[in-house]
Amino acid sequence: MMKAEDIMTKNVVTIRGSATVAEAVGLMKEKGLRALVVDRRHEHDAYGIVTETDIVYKVTAYGKDPKQIRIYEIMSKPCIVVNPELGVEYVARLFANTGIRRAPVIKGKLLGIVSITDILTKSDFVEAPTSLVLEERIQKAIASARAICTEQGAYSKACAAAWDEVEELQAEAAHQKAESMESAKLSFQKYCKDNPAAPECRQYS
């Protein structure tokens, strides 16, 4: 499975929280960016993030002067961050559950930034969907467990450990399936709430 560090953008552009929104807009235009990571003030401080949406929704929409508004007034801090070793699937799930589109990749220090565009264009989810990869791993783990148990005995520690690995993989697959079904159910409920007259949403007693 690809990880956040495999698809992240490493050259991250940062900005001070005390900078003006006008400065941020200028930097975004110059670098062709949709978000800037807001630098920490000191080692124990949290990183922040300011996005084009923050600027449009909180400054432009109210006719405020971007030369007078500071980044710290509109940024998100602390922001949601991603561990570089987090699998791409889980990054995507984090984005889906929180509604964010990008997040800094941090492990002790700022390493990069990962976005939904990175997931779409740099990951291998089309060539290697996690569900298929997981099924392959389960089948390999079962074959390995059978071989170990035949060689070392059905009651050996190695045999028990091998089947524990199979169970863990099967549990992960079951969890993915359950989450997928729950997500589909919630999506349908929202659709019916928005379209109560739709035939498929009518309930008959």
Secondary structure as UniProt FT lines:
FT   HELIX           4..7
FT   STRAND          14..15
FT   TURN            17..18
FT   HELIX           21..31
FT   STRAND          35..38
FT   TURN            43..44
FT   STRAND          48..51
FT   HELIX           52..58
FT   HELIX           60..62
FT   TURN            66..68
FT   HELIX           71..74
FT   TURN            84..85
FT   HELIX           88..98
FT   STRAND          102..106
FT   STRAND          110..115
FT   HELIX           116..122
FT   TURN            125..127
FT   HELIX           130..152
FT   TURN            154..155
FT   HELIX           157..194
FT   TURN            196..197
FT   HELIX           199..201
//
